Each structure stands twice: as structure tokens, then as C-alpha cells.
Amino acid sequence: MIEGAEDIAASALRHFTARRLSNKLWVMDGEETTVSKRQLGIALLFVGLLGFSAILAIDILDVGRQGGIGPAQTVALLVMAATAVVGLTLIPLGDAPA
């Protein structure tokens, strides 16, 4: 084993466990920026709308299958709609950290 490798590994472990990673994004130059509630809201709104429309498009484009929207699709539609609503409620909260 390389001499001193255990010390380096222990130091790295202490460094990473001591760092707070909750809502921080690390950019290439080492600066940390926080995600704002507005940014998180826009992302959730986008994911919710995209997921909702994708689920409906799958049902519309899959013409050979009968039965319409089933229970699993209904739950998925409700989850995507709830995600979009949560995103909408976060957008007006502005630049406060999420």
C-alpha cells in the first residue's frame, strides 16, 4: 500500500462528511450557489407539465390498445399534476434559498 494513503483517505472522508450538501450546487470554479425557490418551482412545473403531457400522449398514440386510461396512469397523472401545482406555488416565493 502507498505510504500515507490512509491519512489522505481519512482526511478526504472528514472533508466530505463535514461539508454541508443539502441545497448547494458546486460549480466548476469551486464557488457554491444555492438553488432559489423560483428556480426549483420552474423546474418542478416543467417536470410536472412534461410528465403529464407525456402520459396523455402515450395513451393517445397507443391506438391499438383498448381500455383508455387505467388506474396506474390515473395515479401518474395525479402525481404529475401535483408536481406542477407545487412548482406553481414555489415560483412566487422569489430568490430565497430552497
Rosetta constraint file for C-alpha pairs under 8 A:
AtomPair CA 1 CA 5 HARMONIC 7.46 0.50
AtomPair CA 4 CA 8 HARMONIC 6.41 0.50
AtomPair CA 5 CA 9 HARMONIC 6.08 0.50
AtomPair CA 6 CA 10 HARMONIC 6.05 0.50
AtomPair CA 7 CA 11 HARMONIC 6.05 0.50
AtomPair CA 8 CA 12 HARMONIC 6.12 0.50
AtomPair CA 9 CA 13 HARMONIC 6.14 0.50
AtomPair CA 10 CA 14 HARMONIC 6.23 0.50
AtomPair CA 11 CA 15 HARMONIC 6.12 0.50
AtomPair CA 12 CA 16 HARMONIC 6.18 0.50
AtomPair CA 13 CA 17 HARMONIC 6.05 0.50
AtomPair CA 14 CA 18 HARMONIC 5.94 0.50
AtomPair CA 15 CA 19 HARMONIC 6.37 0.50
AtomPair CA 20 CA 24 HARMONIC 7.73 0.50
AtomPair CA 21 CA 25 HARMONIC 7.92 0.50
AtomPair CA 23 CA 34 HARMONIC 6.05 0.50
AtomPair CA 23 CA 35 HARMONIC 6.51 0.50
AtomPair CA 23 CA 97 HARMONIC 7.94 0.50
AtomPair CA 23 CA 98 HARMONIC 6.88 0.50
AtomPair CA 24 CA 32 HARMONIC 6.25 0.50
AtomPair CA 24 CA 33 HARMONIC 5.90 0.50
AtomPair CA 24 CA 34 HARMONIC 4.95 0.50
AtomPair CA 24 CA 35 HARMONIC 6.90 0.50
AtomPair CA 25 CA 32 HARMONIC 5.73 0.50
AtomPair CA 25 CA 33 HARMONIC 5.57 0.50
AtomPair CA 25 CA 34 HARMONIC 6.19 0.50
AtomPair CA 25 CA 35 HARMONIC 7.35 0.50
AtomPair CA 26 CA 30 HARMONIC 6.30 0.50
AtomPair CA 26 CA 31 HARMONIC 6.31 0.50
AtomPair CA 26 CA 32 HARMONIC 4.90 0.50
AtomPair CA 26 CA 33 HARMONIC 6.81 0.50
AtomPair CA 27 CA 31 HARMONIC 5.88 0.50
AtomPair CA 27 CA 32 HARMONIC 6.34 0.50
AtomPair CA 27 CA 33 HARMONIC 7.75 0.50
AtomPair CA 34 CA 97 HARMONIC 6.02 0.50
AtomPair CA 34 CA 98 HARMONIC 7.56 0.50
AtomPair CA 35 CA 39 HARMONIC 6.38 0.50
AtomPair CA 35 CA 40 HARMONIC 6.72 0.50
AtomPair CA 35 CA 97 HARMONIC 5.83 0.50
AtomPair CA 35 CA 98 HARMONIC 5.89 0.50
AtomPair CA 36 CA 40 HARMONIC 6.27 0.50
AtomPair CA 36 CA 94 HARMONIC 7.08 0.50
AtomPair CA 36 CA 95 HARMONIC 4.91 0.50
AtomPair CA 36 CA 96 HARMONIC 5.41 0.50
AtomPair CA 36 CA 97 HARMONIC 4.45 0.50
AtomPair CA 36 CA 98 HARMONIC 5.15 0.50
AtomPair CA 37 CA 41 HARMONIC 5.91 0.50
AtomPair CA 37 CA 90 HARMONIC 5.62 0.50
AtomPair CA 37 CA 91 HARMONIC 6.37 0.50
AtomPair CA 37 CA 93 HARMONIC 6.17 0.50
AtomPair CA 37 CA 94 HARMONIC 6.01 0.50
AtomPair CA 37 CA 95 HARMONIC 6.02 0.50
AtomPair CA 37 CA 96 HARMONIC 5.90 0.50
AtomPair CA 37 CA 97 HARMONIC 5.92 0.50
AtomPair CA 37 CA 98 HARMONIC 4.75 0.50
AtomPair CA 38 CA 42 HARMONIC 6.15 0.50
AtomPair CA 38 CA 90 HARMONIC 5.92 0.50
AtomPair CA 38 CA 91 HARMONIC 4.22 0.50
AtomPair CA 38 CA 92 HARMONIC 6.73 0.50
AtomPair CA 38 CA 93 HARMONIC 6.39 0.50
AtomPair CA 38 CA 94 HARMONIC 5.14 0.50
AtomPair CA 38 CA 95 HARMONIC 6.08 0.50
AtomPair CA 38 CA 96 HARMONIC 7.99 0.50
AtomPair CA 39 CA 43 HARMONIC 6.21 0.50
AtomPair CA 39 CA 91 HARMONIC 7.32 0.50
AtomPair CA 40 CA 44 HARMONIC 6.12 0.50
AtomPair CA 40 CA 87 HARMONIC 7.04 0.50
AtomPair CA 40 CA 90 HARMONIC 7.21 0.50
AtomPair CA 40 CA 91 HARMONIC 7.72 0.50
AtomPair CA 40 CA 98 HARMONIC 7.23 0.50
AtomPair CA 41 CA 45 HARMONIC 5.98 0.50
AtomPair CA 41 CA 86 HARMONIC 7.09 0.50
AtomPair CA 41 CA 87 HARMONIC 3.81 0.50
AtomPair CA 41 CA 88 HARMONIC 6.05 0.50
AtomPair CA 41 CA 89 HARMONIC 7.14 0.50
AtomPair CA 41 CA 90 HARMONIC 4.69 0.50
AtomPair CA 41 CA 91 HARMONIC 4.88 0.50
AtomPair CA 42 CA 46 HARMONIC 6.06 0.50
AtomPair CA 42 CA 87 HARMONIC 6.00 0.50
AtomPair CA 42 CA 88 HARMONIC 7.43 0.50
AtomPair CA 42 CA 91 HARMONIC 6.45 0.50
AtomPair CA 43 CA 47 HARMONIC 6.17 0.50
AtomPair CA 43 CA 87 HARMONIC 7.14 0.50
AtomPair CA 44 CA 48 HARMONIC 5.96 0.50
AtomPair CA 44 CA 83 HARMONIC 5.96 0.50
AtomPair CA 44 CA 84 HARMONIC 5.86 0.50
AtomPair CA 44 CA 86 HARMONIC 7.16 0.50
AtomPair CA 44 CA 87 HARMONIC 4.69 0.50
AtomPair CA 45 CA 49 HARMONIC 6.08 0.50
AtomPair CA 45 CA 83 HARMONIC 6.59 0.50
AtomPair CA 45 CA 84 HARMONIC 4.14 0.50
AtomPair CA 45 CA 85 HARMONIC 7.02 0.50
AtomPair CA 45 CA 86 HARMONIC 7.44 0.50
AtomPair CA 45 CA 87 HARMONIC 4.53 0.50
AtomPair CA 45 CA 88 HARMONIC 6.22 0.50
AtomPair CA 46 CA 50 HARMONIC 5.93 0.50
AtomPair CA 46 CA 84 HARMONIC 7.13 0.50
AtomPair CA 47 CA 51 HARMONIC 5.89 0.50
AtomPair CA 47 CA 80 HARMONIC 7.60 0.50
AtomPair CA 47 CA 83 HARMONIC 7.47 0.50
AtomPair CA 47 CA 84 HARMONIC 7.17 0.50
AtomPair CA 48 CA 52 HARMONIC 5.99 0.50
AtomPair CA 48 CA 79 HARMONIC 7.98 0.50
AtomPair CA 48 CA 80 HARMONIC 4.46 0.50
AtomPair CA 48 CA 81 HARMONIC 5.92 0.50
AtomPair CA 48 CA 82 HARMONIC 7.45 0.50
AtomPair CA 48 CA 83 HARMONIC 5.05 0.50
AtomPair CA 48 CA 84 HARMONIC 4.36 0.50
AtomPair CA 49 CA 53 HARMONIC 6.08 0.50
AtomPair CA 49 CA 80 HARMONIC 6.91 0.50
AtomPair CA 49 CA 81 HARMONIC 7.25 0.50
AtomPair CA 49 CA 84 HARMONIC 6.15 0.50
AtomPair CA 50 CA 54 HARMONIC 6.02 0.50
AtomPair CA 51 CA 55 HARMONIC 6.15 0.50
AtomPair CA 51 CA 77 HARMONIC 7.85 0.50
AtomPair CA 51 CA 80 HARMONIC 5.92 0.50
AtomPair CA 52 CA 56 HARMONIC 6.40 0.50
AtomPair CA 52 CA 76 HARMONIC 7.87 0.50
AtomPair CA 52 CA 77 HARMONIC 5.60 0.50
AtomPair CA 52 CA 80 HARMONIC 5.42 0.50
AtomPair CA 52 CA 81 HARMONIC 6.68 0.50
AtomPair CA 53 CA 57 HARMONIC 5.97 0.50
AtomPair CA 54 CA 58 HARMONIC 6.11 0.50
AtomPair CA 55 CA 59 HARMONIC 6.51 0.50
AtomPair CA 55 CA 73 HARMONIC 7.10 0.50
AtomPair CA 55 CA 76 HARMONIC 7.72 0.50
AtomPair CA 55 CA 77 HARMONIC 6.97 0.50
AtomPair CA 56 CA 60 HARMONIC 6.19 0.50
AtomPair CA 57 CA 61 HARMONIC 5.83 0.50
AtomPair CA 58 CA 62 HARMONIC 5.91 0.50
AtomPair CA 59 CA 63 HARMONIC 7.55 0.50
AtomPair CA 59 CA 68 HARMONIC 6.90 0.50
AtomPair CA 59 CA 69 HARMONIC 6.83 0.50
AtomPair CA 69 CA 73 HARMONIC 5.83 0.50
AtomPair CA 69 CA 74 HARMONIC 6.56 0.50
AtomPair CA 70 CA 74 HARMONIC 6.17 0.50
AtomPair CA 71 CA 75 HARMONIC 6.26 0.50
AtomPair CA 72 CA 76 HARMONIC 6.20 0.50
AtomPair CA 73 CA 77 HARMONIC 5.99 0.50
AtomPair CA 74 CA 78 HARMONIC 6.20 0.50
AtomPair CA 75 CA 79 HARMONIC 6.18 0.50
AtomPair CA 76 CA 80 HARMONIC 6.17 0.50
AtomPair CA 77 CA 81 HARMONIC 6.05 0.50
AtomPair CA 78 CA 82 HARMONIC 6.04 0.50
AtomPair CA 79 CA 83 HARMONIC 6.12 0.50
AtomPair CA 80 CA 84 HARMONIC 6.26 0.50
AtomPair CA 81 CA 85 HARMONIC 6.23 0.50
AtomPair CA 82 CA 86 HARMONIC 6.14 0.50
AtomPair CA 83 CA 87 HARMONIC 6.21 0.50
AtomPair CA 84 CA 88 HARMONIC 6.20 0.50
AtomPair CA 85 CA 89 HARMONIC 6.30 0.50
AtomPair CA 86 CA 90 HARMONIC 6.37 0.50
AtomPair CA 87 CA 91 HARMONIC 6.43 0.50
AtomPair CA 88 CA 92 HARMONIC 7.65 0.50
AtomPair CA 89 CA 93 HARMONIC 7.66 0.50
AtomPair CA 90 CA 94 HARMONIC 7.78 0.50
